[in-house]
């Protein structure tokens, strides 16, 4: 008999599907046996324990069907929730310290940052409108950061994030810093959040 869903992963996955209209796919889980942590993928050298899709052809398994979520998380109740990017949203990823600084600047200026999630590996995910990769690159050039090496990445088509409340490795769970808004499925244009994000990432880069 599979272990109980103590993290509420099935409920969360259904919420993403039914409330947000987001696609999901089943991820791997974190295991602890004989005092050792491991990934359910079976690779003893896995660099993303519990934090990657459960199957290699995951892009063919993406679904927004509640019945599929029930099937996946009933069989694997500890499996992480994978949200594909480039479909309903893209993600701007940065270090936690820079992201929190940018978040504070955005909110002081009255700009809504949209949904923001934090990982136990101290990374922040800013959810923005999909198909933003080209716009992000052009905007950074326009802001004067085109030739700078910033710890700021755009996750778009073909990529994914691990969603709350999934566990990542041995450090803890992914959590929402700013939960998705109740008002429909609004997401900011990347141009609305890029300036403070790039500034914060640049500030932390030169420290």
Secondary structure, 3 states (H helix, E strand, C coil): CCCCCCCCHHHHHHHHHHCCCCCEEEECCEEEECCEEEECCCCCCCCCCCCCECCCCHHHCCECCHHHHHHHHHHCCCCCEEEECCCCCEEEEEEHHHHHHHHHHHHHCCCCCCCEEECCCCEEEEEECCCCHHHHHHHHHHCCCCCCCCCEEEECCCCEEEECCCEECCCEECEEEECCCCCCCCCECHHHHHHHHHHHHHHHHCC
